[in-house]
Amino acid sequence: MGFIVPEDLYYTKDHEWAQVDENIVTVGITEFAQDSLGEVVYVELPEEGAKVTQNESFGVIESVKAASDLYSPVSGTVIEVNNVLMDNPSILNDDPMNEGWLVRIEMDTEKELANLMRAPDYKKLINEAK
């Protein structure tokens, strides 16, 4: 199966995507992550105002197969949470790259973006994982 890997996003080795708009970063899981997890049944996300640190867990996603930590691509403050996922986590099964976004973070520094992968490197990572 070919996974959509938009060129304008950043990616983590843990299969989160990050869309950067000035200093606001929208975070979600990639199609590859969703496919690997299977049917998502539960999501635990931080509250608005919570501080997050790059590469540290900020939540949990559970599927019928497994539970996995969610890792923050950047350090900063959570300014918005996709609360719709709390009642309807199946959105992640259908649209993890758009409607299934998880949180929006006001990042502390753009320098951390250098620690993330761009699309070509992420494509290599998931091709090696298959």
KARA-V918408 format. One record per helix or strand. SS is the DSSP state (A for helix, B for strand). FROM is the first residue (numbers start at 0). TO is the last residue. If there is no record, write none. Layout:
SS/FROM/TO ; SS/FROM/TO
This chain:
B/9/10 ; B/15/20 ; B/23/28 ; A/30/36 ; B/39/43 ; B/50/51 ; B/56/62 ; B/66/70 ; B/75/80 ; A/83/86 ; A/90/94 ; B/102/106 ; A/109/114 ; B/116/116 ; A/118/128
